[in-house]
């Protein structure tokens, strides 16, 4: 029998100065105010078996577009040292809000410039929250409730009317001995891109978590799914319409209501397992790349395309045949694992993980850094933003080769199938 303890903490990471917001090239000026504060939420978990052997893990989620790959290794190690957990059991998840600061230093300036002051703030608040969470460990039981939520839709419907979607809403709650909720995870799959306003915001997921925390007195961690091709439908017409902060607030409260409804159900009790993580790195192959002559010929083009060519000329080390994608599976209970990837992973891969694991594994993108969009072979053939249009924003040397799907699905299958029975 395995026993589980958890400690959690929340820290404000809202910058109190104006800076560029990450995620939309359409924004051309710094932020003008704060619609909602940004937070980092940290859960430290500890398992203990009958022999007294213990293991710890850390899950941290933040209202960010992503965690900058350049800072992730150092920050994961700092968190590991504070919590007394091995670094392979530290998972950094981003909600993928498009209304927060940029954290990546290898990305087009059109989607935000990383501010060193904010990076320092993020580090300090995250490590401070880890200390508080570690000091707050207490015994808990685990249960899971699953339902659906109707916000997300496949934004590639014009290219493929049969595009996949994942409406699944999963809530994993950690209850104190008295039955009260101490901490809970919320897993859903949808891009937080309701508004392009010049306002700092955790978007609908940030509003939902803060609403639930204020009402329930428990820490709420939002775990973003594989939403690379899933956008919010805020007008009920299955098309992308840019809204306002009022729309963000409405959809955040609506999600909070759906989560609260699941929390009122008994849920399925889960048996904790010794905390365990598996990591894997796979090389995602690129299609043929522009030659040096082609880059030289295009370096003066306007906009992001010219910026991309100039960046590749200035950094020949980025012109490689493949790029690593990092995967991490974290086992918490029998029927509750997380499978995180450092990319904008389209929903088709997440659905594969769900189906192959019998819904025991929650697939996540935007974790432990950022590689770029990872499409399927069919999407590459269809074209579109996810298949190639986004490449210049990540300074990747070329779109991915169609064989990327086989490479990733084989890796996912291995991670799913190697999970202890």
RODO-2510 file (C-alpha; in nm, 4 decimals, decimal comma):
residues 421
     n   res          X          Y          Z
     1     x     0,0000     0,0000     0,0000
     2     x     0,1285     0,3455    -0,0903
     3     x     0,0396     0,6590     0,1007
     4     x     0,0455     1,0051    -0,0554
     5     x     0,1105     1,3512     0,0836
     6     x     0,0835     1,6799    -0,0986
     7     x     0,1718     2,0395    -0,0314
     8     x     0,0765     2,3317    -0,2528
     9     x     0,1312     2,7048    -0,2835
    10     x     0,0386     2,9941    -0,5118
    11     x     0,2549     3,2958    -0,5958
    12     x     0,1734     3,6117    -0,7909
    13     x     0,3984     3,6594    -1,0960
    14     x     0,2261     3,9667    -1,2383
    15     x     0,4784     4,2253    -1,3649
    16     x     0,4054     4,5703    -1,2234
    17     x     0,5538     4,7396    -1,5296
    18     x     0,4601     4,7553    -1,8969
    19     x     0,6184     4,4954    -2,1270
    20     x     0,5460     4,3161    -2,4516
    21     x     0,2930     4,0360    -2,4315
    22     x     0,3674     3,7003    -2,5905
    23     x     0,1645     3,5153    -2,8482
    24     x     0,0189     3,7515    -3,1096
    25     x     0,2156     3,9144    -3,3909
    26     x    -0,0816     4,1507    -3,4306
    27     x     0,0170     4,3270    -3,1096
    28     x     0,2566     4,6115    -3,1862
    29     x     0,2965     4,7860    -2,8501
    30     x     0,3558     4,7007    -2,4829
    31     x     0,0882     4,6109    -2,2306
    32     x    -0,1443     4,8852    -2,1129
    33     x    -0,2781     4,7374    -1,7918
    34     x    -0,3708     4,4259    -1,5963
    35     x    -0,7000     4,2476    -1,6531
    36     x    -0,6202     3,9570    -1,4200
    37     x    -0,3090     3,8777    -1,2171
    38     x    -0,0776     3,5980    -1,3285
    39     x     0,0124     3,3137    -1,0955
    40     x     0,2470     3,0209    -1,0576
    41     x     0,1028     2,7271    -0,8661
    42     x     0,3238     2,4545    -0,7230
    43     x     0,2308     2,1104    -0,5915
    44     x     0,4915     1,8983    -0,4150
    45     x     0,3935     1,5317    -0,3873
    46     x     0,5455     1,2647    -0,1640
    47     x     0,4703     0,8921    -0,1701
    48     x     0,5600     0,6409     0,0996
    49     x     0,5383     0,2633     0,0769
    50     x     0,4957     0,0087     0,3566
    51     x     0,8731    -0,0202     0,3930
    52     x     0,8999     0,3520     0,4629
    53     x     1,0637     0,4365     0,1295
    54     x     0,9636     0,7824     0,0102
    55     x     0,9721     0,9592    -0,3243
    56     x     0,8919     1,3175    -0,4163
    57     x     0,7792     1,4959    -0,7312
    58     x     0,6885     1,8541    -0,8215
    59     x     0,4251     1,9846    -1,0627
    60     x     0,4337     2,3602    -1,1262
    61     x     0,1909     2,5414    -1,3532
    62     x     0,2125     2,9063    -1,4535
    63     x     0,0080     3,1599    -1,6488
    64     x     0,2623     3,1747    -1,9306
    65     x     0,2734     3,1147    -2,3046
    66     x     0,5437     2,8603    -2,2220
    67     x     0,8507     2,8191    -2,0043
    68     x     1,1595     2,9406    -2,1894
    69     x     1,3729     2,6446    -2,2912
    70     x     1,6884     2,8367    -2,2089
    71     x     1,5917     2,8715    -1,8409
    72     x     1,4208     2,5351    -1,7846
    73     x     1,7220     2,3127    -1,7005
    74     x     1,8526     2,5439    -1,4298
    75     x     1,5089     2,6148    -1,2843
    76     x     1,4098     2,2470    -1,2738
    77     x     1,7303     2,1698    -1,0864
    78     x     1,6702     2,4512    -0,8358
    79     x     1,3164     2,3274    -0,7743
    80     x     1,4409     1,9708    -0,7377
    81     x     1,6993     2,0756    -0,4791
    82     x     1,4421     2,2713    -0,2759
    83     x     1,1786     1,9971    -0,2803
    84     x     1,4172     1,7051    -0,2345
    85     x     1,3055     1,5447    -0,5602
    86     x     1,5130     1,4191    -0,8531
    87     x     1,5022     1,6562    -1,1483
    88     x     1,3326     1,3975    -1,3697
    89     x     1,0300     1,4218    -1,1382
    90     x     0,9979     1,8007    -1,1761
    91     x     0,7356     1,9055    -1,4320
    92     x     0,6922     2,2688    -1,5414
    93     x     0,3591     2,3263    -1,7165
    94     x     0,2337     2,6447    -1,8842
    95     x    -0,1327     2,7286    -1,9384
    96     x    -0,0324     2,8809    -2,2759
    97     x    -0,2039     3,2139    -2,2155
    98     x    -0,1344     3,4573    -2,4990
    99     x    -0,1645     3,7541    -2,2639
   100     x     0,1437     3,7100    -2,0490
   101     x     0,5146     3,7928    -2,0844
   102     x     0,7476     3,6150    -2,3241
   103     x     0,9981     3,3771    -2,1613
   104     x     1,1797     3,2360    -2,4659
   105     x     1,4937     3,4001    -2,5992
   106     x     1,4807     3,2062    -2,9281
   107     x     1,1622     3,3379    -3,0848
   108     x     1,0553     3,6127    -3,3196
   109     x     1,0295     3,9550    -3,1599
   110     x     0,6861     3,9871    -3,3207
   111     x     0,5482     3,7483    -3,0564
   112     x     0,7101     3,9187    -2,7589
   113     x     1,0572     3,9900    -2,6255
   114     x     1,1767     3,8191    -2,3077
   115     x     1,2307     4,0720    -2,0280
   116     x     1,5171     3,9766    -1,7909
   117     x     1,3362     4,1442    -1,5013
   118     x     1,0373     3,9177    -1,5506
   119     x     1,2530     3,6072    -1,5870
   120     x     1,4119     3,6890    -1,2502
   121     x     1,0694     3,7497    -1,0960
   122     x     0,9392     3,4196    -1,2336
   123     x     1,2353     3,2283    -1,0963
   124     x     1,2174     3,3880    -0,7530
   125     x     0,8424     3,3430    -0,7112
   126     x     0,8499     2,9843    -0,8387
   127     x     1,1279     2,8763    -0,6035
   128     x     0,9609     3,0604    -0,3151
   129     x     0,6320     2,8811    -0,3834
   130     x     0,8196     2,5503    -0,3970
   131     x     0,9593     2,6133    -0,0495
   132     x     0,6142     2,6877     0,0894
   133     x     0,4590     2,3866    -0,0813
   134     x     0,7310     2,1563     0,0515
   135     x     0,6688     2,2834     0,4048
   136     x     0,2931     2,2196     0,3699
   137     x     0,2947     1,8442     0,2991
   138     x     0,0033     1,6528     0,4511
   139     x    -0,1678     1,3159     0,3887
   140     x    -0,4301     1,3055     0,1131
   141     x    -0,6469     1,0651    -0,0792
   142     x    -0,6838     1,0854    -0,4578
   143     x    -0,9907     1,0694    -0,6802
   144     x    -1,0746     1,1571    -1,0385
   145     x    -1,3886     1,2868    -1,2073
   146     x    -1,4328     1,3160    -1,5832
   147     x    -1,6837     1,5094    -1,7891
   148     x    -1,6899     1,7297    -2,0976
   149     x    -1,6728     2,1018    -2,1674
   150     x    -1,7759     2,2727    -2,4909
   151     x    -1,5309     2,5582    -2,5376
   152     x    -1,2703     2,4128    -2,7769
   153     x    -1,3077     2,3404    -3,1482
   154     x    -1,0668     2,2372    -3,4237
   155     x    -0,9472     2,5585    -3,5890
   156     x    -0,8385     2,3746    -3,9067
   157     x    -1,1948     2,2921    -4,0141
   158     x    -1,1505     2,4896    -4,3366
   159     x    -0,8682     2,2493    -4,4299
   160     x    -1,0242     1,9370    -4,2824
   161     x    -1,3945     1,9388    -4,1866
   162     x    -1,3373     1,6169    -3,9927
   163     x    -1,0646     1,7640    -3,7706
   164     x    -1,0361     1,5970    -3,4303
   165     x    -1,1374     1,7613    -3,1021
   166     x    -1,1056     1,6699    -2,7346
   167     x    -1,3859     1,8034    -2,5119
   168     x    -1,2756     1,5908    -2,2138
   169     x    -1,2557     1,7752    -1,8813
   170     x    -1,0715     1,5876    -1,6070
   171     x    -1,0443     1,6874    -1,2421
   172     x    -0,8081     1,5072    -1,0057
   173     x    -0,8659     1,6035    -0,6444
   174     x    -0,6448     1,5521    -0,3429
   175     x    -0,8535     1,5425    -0,0244
   176     x    -0,7403     1,5939     0,3337
   177     x    -0,8223     1,3353     0,5999
   178     x    -1,1416     1,5272     0,6841
   179     x    -1,2604     1,5011     0,3234
   180     x    -1,1953     1,8637     0,2357
   181     x    -1,0163     1,9413    -0,0902
   182     x    -0,6577     2,0558    -0,0435
   183     x    -0,5403     2,0672    -0,4061
   184     x    -0,6820     1,9682    -0,7422
   185     x    -0,5648     1,9383    -1,1023
   186     x    -0,7819     2,0523    -1,3932
   187     x    -0,6948     1,9101    -1,7345
   188     x    -0,8548     2,0513    -2,0488
   189     x    -0,7531     2,1111    -2,4105
   190     x    -0,8028     2,4576    -2,5600
   191     x    -0,5864     2,7515    -2,6727
   192     x    -0,6244     3,0528    -2,4375
   193     x    -0,6562     3,3031    -2,7253
   194     x    -0,9896     3,4702    -2,6644
   195     x    -0,8547     3,8256    -2,6670
   196     x    -0,5738     4,0239    -2,8283
   197     x    -0,6160     4,3227    -2,5984
   198     x    -0,3054     4,4882    -2,4539
   199     x    -0,3894     4,3634    -2,1049
   200     x    -0,2009     4,1170    -1,8879
   201     x    -0,4226     3,8151    -1,8276
   202     x    -0,4154     3,4474    -1,7428
   203     x    -0,7005     3,4159    -1,9955
   204     x    -0,9991     3,1881    -1,9350
   205     x    -0,7964     2,9220    -1,7541
   206     x    -0,6439     3,1762    -1,5148
   207     x    -0,9860     3,3246    -1,4391
   208     x    -1,1292     2,9771    -1,3783
   209     x    -0,8552     2,8684    -1,1378
   210     x    -0,8640     3,1919    -0,9373
   211     x    -1,2446     3,1747    -0,9183
   212     x    -1,2331     2,8184    -0,7873
   213     x    -0,9575     2,8921    -0,5368
   214     x    -1,1472     3,1876    -0,3935
   215     x    -1,4612     2,9762    -0,3521
   216     x    -1,3136     2,6462    -0,2365
   217     x    -1,0024     2,7495    -0,0450
   218     x    -0,7950     2,4909    -0,2325
   219     x    -0,5070     2,5244    -0,4792
   220     x    -0,6123     2,4694    -0,8426
   221     x    -0,3510     2,3712    -1,1033
   222     x    -0,4554     2,3968    -1,4684
   223     x    -0,2851     2,1375    -1,6911
   224     x    -0,3041     2,2336    -2,0585
   225     x    -0,3681     1,9518    -2,3029
   226     x    -0,2451     1,9041    -2,6591
   227     x    -0,4292     2,2079    -2,7965
   228     x    -0,2031     2,2956    -3,0911
   229     x    -0,5021     2,3013    -3,3280
   230     x    -0,7840     2,3706    -3,0789
   231     x    -0,9211     2,7242    -3,0358
   232     x    -1,2004     2,8614    -2,8152
   233     x    -1,5441     2,9007    -2,9694
   234     x    -1,6765     3,2096    -2,7914
   235     x    -1,9730     3,2781    -3,0223
   236     x    -2,1053     2,9247    -3,0761
   237     x    -2,0259     2,9212    -3,4474
   238     x    -1,7148     2,6999    -3,4473
   239     x    -1,4912     2,9753    -3,5762
   240     x    -1,2219     3,1936    -3,4225
   241     x    -1,3525     3,5332    -3,3151
   242     x    -1,1352     3,7692    -3,1118
   243     x    -1,3205     3,8819    -2,8038
   244     x    -1,2660     4,1106    -2,5077
   245     x    -1,1771     4,0700    -2,1448
   246     x    -1,5499     4,0378    -2,0761
   247     x    -1,5506     3,7231    -2,2915
   248     x    -1,2454     3,5930    -2,1062
   249     x    -1,4204     3,6459    -1,7722
   250     x    -1,7387     3,4791    -1,8941
   251     x    -1,5642     3,1708    -2,0306
   252     x    -1,3433     3,1482    -1,7231
   253     x    -1,6464     3,1454    -1,4951
   254     x    -1,8168     2,8929    -1,7211
   255     x    -1,5186     2,6585    -1,6991
   256     x    -1,5067     2,7096    -1,3223
   257     x    -1,8719     2,6065    -1,3042
   258     x    -1,8044     2,2896    -1,5038
   259     x    -1,5122     2,2004    -1,2757
   260     x    -1,7150     2,2698    -0,9619
   261     x    -1,9912     2,0440    -1,0894
   262     x    -1,7397     1,7613    -1,1269
   263     x    -1,6045     1,8290    -0,7794
   264     x    -1,9521     1,7715    -0,6349
   265     x    -1,9575     1,4166    -0,7742
   266     x    -1,8063     1,1299    -0,5730
   267     x    -1,5471     1,0619    -0,8414
   268     x    -1,3415     0,7468    -0,8785
   269     x    -1,1087     0,6732    -0,5884
   270     x    -0,7527     0,6074    -0,7036
   271     x    -0,4802     0,4119    -0,5275
   272     x    -0,1558     0,6117    -0,5026
   273     x     0,1561     0,4519    -0,6489
   274     x     0,5212     0,5207    -0,5687
   275     x     0,5949     0,8421    -0,7552
   276     x     0,7837     0,7558    -1,0693
   277     x     0,8913     0,9358    -1,3850
   278     x     1,0113     0,8256    -1,7249
   279     x     1,1833     1,0677    -1,9632
   280     x     1,2537     1,0307    -2,3322
   281     x     1,4031     1,2495    -2,6037
   282     x     1,3244     1,1969    -2,9715
   283     x     1,4668     1,3804    -3,2712
   284     x     1,2000     1,5335    -3,4927
   285     x     1,3213     1,5480    -3,8566
   286     x     1,2947     1,8605    -4,0702
   287     x     1,2004     1,8778    -4,4371
   288     x     1,4589     2,0214    -4,6826
   289     x     1,5772     2,3630    -4,5669
   290     x     1,6414     2,6911    -4,7506
   291     x     1,9980     2,7178    -4,8806
   292     x     2,2333     2,9953    -4,7736
   293     x     2,1764     3,1653    -5,1104
   294     x     1,8000     3,1531    -5,0564
   295     x     1,8381     3,2965    -4,7073
   296     x     2,0573     3,5765    -4,8391
   297     x     1,8061     3,6539    -5,1119
   298     x     1,5210     3,6754    -4,8626
   299     x     1,6849     3,8462    -4,5647
   300     x     1,5467     4,1888    -4,6531
   301     x     1,1873     4,0747    -4,6873
   302     x     0,9439     4,2558    -4,4575
   303     x     0,7976     4,1139    -4,1413
   304     x     0,8649     3,7858    -3,9715
   305     x     0,9896     3,6123    -4,2885
   306     x     1,2852     3,8463    -4,3265
   307     x     1,3532     3,8252    -3,9533
   308     x     1,3543     3,4449    -3,9817
   309     x     1,6028     3,4443    -4,2698
   310     x     1,8330     3,6872    -4,0895
   311     x     1,8180     3,4779    -3,7726
   312     x     1,9153     3,1598    -3,9581
   313     x     2,2039     3,3401    -4,1275
   314     x     2,3244     3,4745    -3,7934
   315     x     2,2916     3,1348    -3,6245
   316     x     2,4090     2,8614    -3,8599
   317     x     2,4049     2,6239    -3,5611
   318     x     2,0222     2,6329    -3,5801
   319     x     2,0260     2,4834    -3,9306
   320     x     2,0223     2,1215    -3,8170
   321     x     1,8513     1,8143    -3,9672
   322     x     1,6319     1,7590    -3,6591
   323     x     1,5388     1,9057    -3,3235
   324     x     1,4914     1,7215    -2,9939
   325     x     1,1480     1,6893    -2,8365
   326     x     1,1466     1,6025    -2,4669
   327     x     0,8762     1,3806    -2,3185
   328     x     0,8100     1,3104    -1,9520
   329     x     0,5639     1,0704    -1,7912
   330     x     0,4891     1,1193    -1,4221
   331     x     0,2945     0,8462    -1,2388
   332     x     0,0929     0,9603    -0,9360
   333     x    -0,1804     0,7001    -0,8834
   334     x    -0,3260     0,3909    -1,0437
   335     x    -0,5184     0,5589    -1,3244
   336     x    -0,3508     0,8984    -1,2950
   337     x    -0,0350     0,9829    -1,4867
   338     x     0,0784     1,2933    -1,6719
   339     x     0,2560     1,2800    -2,0075
   340     x     0,4154     1,6149    -2,0857
   341     x     0,5904     1,7419    -2,3997
   342     x     0,7827     2,0617    -2,4726
   343     x     0,5972     2,1510    -2,7906
   344     x     0,2740     2,2833    -2,9400
   345     x     0,1327     1,9361    -2,9848
   346     x    -0,1825     1,8982    -3,1949
   347     x    -0,4823     1,7251    -3,0426
   348     x    -0,4496     1,4073    -3,2512
   349     x    -0,1469     1,2993    -3,0453
   350     x    -0,3252     1,3698    -2,7188
   351     x    -0,6217     1,1586    -2,8243
   352     x    -0,3856     0,8729    -2,9061
   353     x    -0,2411     0,8869    -2,5549
   354     x    -0,5886     0,8889    -2,4012
   355     x    -0,7112     0,5952    -2,6077
   356     x    -0,4013     0,3797    -2,5675
   357     x    -0,3878     0,4354    -2,1907
   358     x    -0,7598     0,3848    -2,1321
   359     x    -0,7817     0,7490    -2,0213
   360     x    -0,5343     0,6831    -1,7405
   361     x    -0,2791     0,9311    -1,8786
   362     x    -0,3438     1,3026    -1,9244
   363     x    -0,1471     1,4337    -2,2272
   364     x     0,0054     1,7806    -2,1966
   365     x     0,1831     2,0256    -2,4239
   366     x     0,3739     2,3435    -2,3316
   367     x     0,5760     2,1707    -2,0595
   368     x     0,9456     2,2015    -1,9699
   369     x     1,0206     2,4423    -2,2563
   370     x     0,9124     2,4905    -2,6170
   371     x     1,0198     2,3292    -2,9447
   372     x     0,7438     2,4506    -3,1778
   373     x     0,4320     2,3154    -3,3433
   374     x     0,4296     1,9399    -3,3996
   375     x     0,1687     1,8506    -3,6675
   376     x     0,0591     1,5171    -3,8102
   377     x     0,1625     1,3890    -4,1535
   378     x    -0,1886     1,4597    -4,2835
   379     x    -0,1710     1,8196    -4,1604
   380     x     0,1647     1,8657    -4,3321
   381     x     0,0027     1,7518    -4,6569
   382     x    -0,2923     1,9859    -4,6004
   383     x    -0,0710     2,2856    -4,5167
   384     x    -0,1748     2,5682    -4,2908
   385     x    -0,0311     2,7459    -3,9891
   386     x     0,0451     2,4442    -3,7702
   387     x     0,2070     2,2576    -4,0596
   388     x     0,4484     2,5303    -4,1671
   389     x     0,3203     2,8826    -4,1276
   390     x     0,4334     2,9000    -3,7661
   391     x     0,7931     2,7936    -3,8388
   392     x     0,9421     3,1465    -3,8682
   393     x     0,8111     3,2460    -3,5250
   394     x     1,0161     2,9697    -3,3620
   395     x     1,3256     3,0260    -3,5820
   396     x     1,3173     2,6615    -3,6882
   397     x     1,5122     2,5946    -4,0093
   398     x     1,2209     2,4356    -4,1988
   399     x     0,8826     2,2672    -4,1536
   400     x     0,8877     1,9137    -4,0201
   401     x     0,9146     1,6124    -4,2477
   402     x     0,5975     1,3970    -4,2632
   403     x     0,7883     1,1182    -4,0859
   404     x     0,7599     1,3289    -3,7687
   405     x     0,4272     1,1586    -3,6971
   406     x     0,5766     0,8102    -3,6897
   407     x     0,8663     0,9281    -3,4727
   408     x     0,6382     1,0862    -3,2147
   409     x     0,3658     0,8208    -3,2097
   410     x     0,6235     0,5457    -3,1549
   411     x     0,7692     0,7411    -2,8621
   412     x     0,4259     0,8050    -2,7123
   413     x     0,3319     0,4401    -2,7465
   414     x     0,6491     0,3345    -2,5651
   415     x     0,5841     0,5759    -2,2792
   416     x     0,2218     0,4697    -2,2497
   417     x     0,2950     0,0984    -2,2658
   418     x     0,5822     0,1121    -2,0159
   419     x     0,3610     0,2544    -1,7431
   420     x     0,3472     0,0064    -1,4513
   421     x     0,0301    -0,2025    -1,4520
***
